[in-house]
Amino acid sequence: MPSDAERAWEALLRAHARLVPRFDREVQQATALPLTWYDVLLELNSAGGRMTMGRLAERVVLSRTRVSRLVDELARAGMVGREANPADGRSAFAVITEEGRRRFLDAAPVYLDAIEREVGGPLTGDELRTLTTTLEKLGGDLGRST
């Protein structure tokens, strides 16, 4: 019989596996923006428009290599640029462009509506607050706002 911790982890993984593809499909259908791109643009926008590649990798919870590829894709699409980091020649900043900010702002309502419907809809206010507190405790300083 699985422990409570194992059951909680399984439930979290199942919820993630069910919700992320739904959010991705909905955002892409409405805005042609993959959810992974949205996530990068969200973090850059939230950070005032630029962030080191290392910090961006931490925030979007991807490997530096994967984030670098995503930033390259976003740069080809005109949504992100790269700037050298004068304080550290080994690192660079990812910088959101006006086009990236516009596309992010176009996609945000679609994503937020999906979150409200899929997460907020089936849960009561008390359940949402408990879930938030619990996940923030597990996530430590990686918690972030949408």
C-alpha positions as semicolon CSV with decimal commas, in nm:
position;residue;x (nm);y (nm);z (nm)
1;M;0,000;0,000;0,000
2;P;0,150;0,337;-0,100
3;S;0,231;0,588;0,172
4;D;0,047;0,919;0,196
5;A;0,354;1,091;0,049
6;E;0,359;0,851;-0,247
7;R;-0,013;0,900;-0,310
8;A;0,027;1,280;-0,291
9;W;0,319;1,272;-0,537
10;E;0,125;1,051;-0,777
11;A;-0,177;1,283;-0,758
12;L;0,043;1,586;-0,824
13;L;0,204;1,420;-1,127
14;R;-0,134;1,309;-1,264
15;A;-0,280;1,659;-1,223
16;H;0,025;1,808;-1,396
17;A;0,005;1,553;-1,679
18;R;-0,366;1,629;-1,730
19;L;-0,354;2,008;-1,702
20;V;-0,037;2,115;-1,883
21;P;-0,136;1,966;-2,222
22;R;-0,481;2,126;-2,191
23;F;-0,330;2,466;-2,115
24;D;-0,076;2,427;-2,395
25;R;-0,344;2,331;-2,648
26;E;-0,571;2,618;-2,545
27;V;-0,298;2,884;-2,551
28;Q;-0,164;2,759;-2,886
29;Q;-0,509;2,747;-3,046
30;A;-0,587;3,101;-2,937
31;T;-0,246;3,265;-2,986
32;A;-0,014;3,023;-3,176
33;L;0,221;3,052;-2,878
34;P;0,349;2,725;-2,723
35;L;0,312;2,713;-2,347
36;T;0,690;2,673;-2,306
37;W;0,739;3,003;-2,491
38;Y;0,469;3,165;-2,277
39;D;0,650;3,046;-1,964
40;V;0,979;3,206;-2,075
41;L;0,802;3,530;-2,171
42;L;0,615;3,528;-1,837
43;E;0,937;3,502;-1,639
44;L;1,112;3,770;-1,843
45;N;0,815;4,003;-1,818
46;S;0,786;3,943;-1,441
47;A;1,158;4,016;-1,398
48;G;1,127;4,358;-1,560
49;G;1,218;4,241;-1,908
50;R;1,552;4,067;-1,869
51;M;1,713;3,787;-1,677
52;T;2,036;3,589;-1,692
53;M;2,007;3,260;-1,875
54;G;2,097;3,073;-1,555
55;R;1,826;3,239;-1,350
56;L;1,577;3,189;-1,633
57;A;1,658;2,817;-1,636
58;E;1,589;2,801;-1,261
59;R;1,260;2,987;-1,292
60;V;1,118;2,781;-1,579
61;V;1,256;2,463;-1,423
62;L;1,437;2,346;-1,734
63;S;1,797;2,264;-1,808
64;R;2,018;2,548;-1,924
65;T;2,053;2,372;-2,260
66;R;1,675;2,352;-2,307
67;V;1,628;2,714;-2,203
68;S;1,902;2,819;-2,442
69;R;1,720;2,641;-2,725
70;L;1,389;2,801;-2,628
71;V;1,549;3,146;-2,619
72;D;1,701;3,078;-2,963
73;E;1,354;2,986;-3,095
74;L;1,201;3,296;-2,937
75;A;1,482;3,510;-3,080
76;R;1,416;3,375;-3,431
77;A;1,050;3,467;-3,380
78;G;1,150;3,821;-3,272
79;M;1,019;3,786;-2,916
80;V;1,345;3,769;-2,721
81;G;1,695;3,903;-2,766
82;R;2,025;3,822;-2,602
83;E;2,259;4,071;-2,438
84;A;2,609;4,008;-2,313
85;N;2,645;4,028;-1,936
86;P;2,916;4,291;-1,874
87;A;2,965;4,166;-1,518
88;D;3,024;3,805;-1,629
89;G;3,159;3,732;-1,975
90;R;3,045;3,370;-1,950
91;S;2,677;3,454;-1,917
92;A;2,419;3,645;-2,114
93;F;2,085;3,807;-2,050
94;A;1,764;3,704;-2,223
95;V;1,563;4,019;-2,295
96;I;1,197;4,034;-2,392
97;T;1,124;4,245;-2,701
98;E;0,817;4,459;-2,761
99;E;0,682;4,182;-2,986
100;G;0,745;3,928;-2,711
101;R;0,567;4,144;-2,455
102;R;0,274;4,195;-2,693
103;R;0,244;3,821;-2,760
104;F;0,273;3,744;-2,388
105;L;-0,002;3,994;-2,303
106;D;-0,223;3,848;-2,579
107;A;-0,179;3,496;-2,439
108;A;-0,208;3,579;-2,069
109;P;-0,589;3,608;-2,054
110;V;-0,630;3,274;-2,233
111;Y;-0,392;3,102;-1,993
112;L;-0,539;3,267;-1,683
113;D;-0,894;3,178;-1,790
114;A;-0,787;2,815;-1,836
115;I;-0,629;2,814;-1,489
116;E;-0,944;2,958;-1,333
117;R;-1,162;2,703;-1,509
118;E;-0,945;2,392;-1,464
119;V;-0,798;2,462;-1,118
120;G;-1,034;2,713;-0,962
121;G;-1,351;2,557;-1,098
122;P;-1,346;2,218;-0,925
123;L;-1,196;2,341;-0,596
124;T;-1,349;2,550;-0,319
125;G;-1,177;2,862;-0,190
126;D;-1,059;2,673;0,118
127;E;-0,923;2,389;-0,097
128;L;-0,739;2,636;-0,320
129;R;-0,581;2,810;-0,020
130;T;-0,475;2,475;0,129
131;L;-0,334;2,358;-0,204
132;T;-0,144;2,684;-0,247
133;T;0,004;2,670;0,102
134;T;0,104;2,307;0,056
135;L;0,264;2,355;-0,285
136;E;0,445;2,670;-0,173
137;K;0,590;2,473;0,118
138;L;0,714;2,205;-0,124
139;G;0,833;2,455;-0,387
140;G;1,040;2,672;-0,159
141;D;1,176;2,981;-0,332
142;L;1,074;2,854;-0,678
143;G;0,715;2,972;-0,619
144;R;0,607;3,222;-0,882
145;S;0,310;3,426;-0,986
146;T;0,126;3,418;-1,312
